[in-house]
């Protein structure tokens, strides 16, 4: 079970995010997920 925290703006943060991911790396991951999803749809 993953513990969920809330930041000062009330956004939910999975506990994993304590291990910070560089912004550019997280953008790459998001892009990969987006690409994979768009391939599934088409």
C-alpha positions as CSV (number, residue, x, y, z in Angstrom):
1,X,0.0,0.0,0.0
2,X,1.4,3.4,-1.0
3,X,1.2,6.3,1.4
4,X,-0.2,9.5,-0.1
5,X,0.9,12.9,1.0
6,X,-0.5,16.3,0.1
7,X,1.6,19.3,-0.8
8,X,0.9,22.9,0.3
9,X,-1.4,23.4,-2.7
10,X,-3.5,20.3,-1.8
11,X,-2.1,18.2,-4.6
12,X,-1.8,14.5,-3.9
13,X,1.8,13.2,-3.9
14,X,2.6,9.5,-4.0
15,X,5.2,8.6,-1.5
16,X,7.6,7.6,-4.3
17,X,7.9,11.3,-5.3
18,X,10.2,11.8,-2.2
19,X,12.8,10.3,-4.5
20,X,12.9,13.3,-6.7
21,X,13.0,12.8,-10.5
22,X,14.7,15.4,-12.6
23,X,12.2,17.5,-14.5
24,X,13.5,16.5,-17.9
25,X,13.5,12.8,-17.1
26,X,9.9,13.0,-15.8
27,X,8.9,14.8,-19.1
28,X,10.5,12.0,-21.1
29,X,8.5,9.4,-19.1
30,X,5.3,11.3,-19.6
31,X,6.0,11.6,-23.3
32,X,6.7,7.8,-23.5
33,X,3.4,7.1,-21.8
34,X,1.6,9.5,-24.0
35,X,3.1,7.9,-27.1
36,X,2.2,4.4,-26.0
37,X,-1.4,5.4,-25.3
38,X,-1.8,7.2,-28.6
39,X,-0.5,4.1,-30.4
40,X,-3.1,1.9,-28.5
41,X,-5.9,4.2,-29.5
42,X,-5.0,4.3,-33.3
